[in-house]
Amino acid sequence: MTTTRPWWKTVLGVVFTALMLFPVYWMANVSLTKTSDLRANPPHWFPWDPTFEGYTRVFEQQLPALGTSLLVGLGTVVLTIAIAAPAGYAIAQLNLRGRRSLNFLLLVAQMIPAVVMAMGFYAIYVRLDLLNTIPGLIIADSTIAVPFGVLLYTAFMSGIPRELLQAARVDGAGPWRSFWSVVVPISRNSTVTVALFAFLWAWSDFIFASTLNRNGDMIPITLGIYNYIGNNTTQWNAIMATAVVASVPAAVLLVLAQRFVAAGVTAGAVKD
Amino acid sequence: MGLENFADVFASSTFPTALWNTVVFTFVSIAFQFVIGLALAVFFRSSFRLSNVLRALFLVPWLLPLIVSASTWAWMLSSENGIVNSVLGAFGVEQINWLTSPDTALIAVTIANVWLGIPFNLVILYSGLQNIPGDVYEAASLDGAGAWRQFRSITLPLLRPVSAITILLGLIYTLKVVDVIWVMTTGGPGDASTTFAVWSYREAFGTGQPDFSPAAAVGNILILVALVFGFLHLQLQRRQEAS
């Protein structure tokens, strides 16, 4: 069954993958096309004569936006882990009262549309003066990743043998101490997965950025792209160049951390 | 926020359109995502040369920022310079105004959304397939069951719990979609591609000064739907743990 027709399958697999990734190729292709060739009919299928006008514009105009996105992404990672790791520990190991309802609430929290959350945040931020600020955006973005993080940590930390924590307790460690020196080190893989997704979601966020940071001086890269589309629909090579640059974290993630990605996708859905 | 906001929402001329669009967008997206994802998962089940690399590449659409994918699709589907119309034109199809015609706007955003959802379906269904022991298939093929028969009598029934959760999560994600539609069509032309989530976004933030009262009413409908699906998800997971 496994090795009957491997070559035939490989060829077919390459064709499927090529079809699936065509839009990604097209994005890269358009980003290298000269402005004068953008409206060519038929379109140029290959960037035979590549131009870097698009990329020059990205680095002239979008560097601050990339910096903002990086800052928001890293801030979201820190905040998410600071909340989700202790929360997961408490739910998994500390015999918390009402943890079933807590789990259910987290599940529902993941399902509430971001638009609805954005309205709530807006109303609160107006009063707290957090509109158009980076911390405001970080707090909002972490609400996407925290429920996921808590569920993932809880699932992993429930599997930590009680004897291990009991041994720590015998040695005189309190719950906080055993969390730091036992639970956190062995949960490293979960931390990597949560951090990756928290970063990626914050980096990709458009809804919170476009609602809570509409008039900010420091806009993230997703808003940078959106404003580009709104302002000059002729410069699609610059838009696509920005899109390519904005996709870099995803590409890095896929190359460096593919197994964590797959683990993250299936975490919420399938229990082994 | 009073009840009259809900009355306004239900009485609004956008309501029936948004309801219909939400239903069509959600169900068509999920049907195609699931069928294509399942077909690919079955295809990738037995490993072959390069299969791991190719399967990893399938994750790319899911990892890209939505705004990146949406703007790429918007350009690909643009009326005069889009690659899609250019290819269709080679087969003699006349120019289709994908994003600007009320007849095709919903189809256009659904196509993009199907593409976005395939990786997620593939990954979950693939890991579900890995949990089906290989000797079940071997026994079946010894009994002379062909590939289609094996799919019907082994894969589908044994995959049912995982399929149910995949479809449920797909429903939840699809109901929430705003970015893709907003970037491609802003819900237009008119209300032609406006779903509940997009409607809520447009009411709240679409114009200069945010106005929450009608938008929040639409949002509450979405929360209610989320709660129902949350319960369903919990039930499904319990049943899966029990079996």
Interface residues (C-beta under 8 A of the other chain):
Chain A: M1 T2 T3 P6 W7 K9 T10 L12 G13 V14 F16 T17 M20 L21 P23 V24 W26 M27 V30 L38 R39 A40 N41 P42 P43 F104 L107 V108 Q110 M111 I112 P113 A114 V115 V116 A118 M119 Y122 A123 L200 W203 S204 F206 I207 S210 T211 R214 T222 I225 Y226 I229 W236 I239 M240 A243 A246 S247 A250 A251 L253 L254 Q258 V261 A262 V265 T266 G268 A269 V270 K271 D272
Chain B: L40 F43 F44 S46 S47 F48 R49 L50 S51 L54 A56 L57 F58 L59 V60 P61 W62 L63 L64 P65 L66 I67 V68 S69 S71 T72 W73 A74 W75 M76 E80 N81 I83 S86 A90 W115 I118 F120 V123 I124 S127 G128 N131 G134 Y137 E138 S141 V162 I165 T166 L169 I172 L175 K176 V178 D179 V183 A197 S200 Y201 A204 F205 P210 F212 A215 A216 G219 N220 L222 I223 A226 L227 F229 G230 H233 L234 Q237 Q240 E241
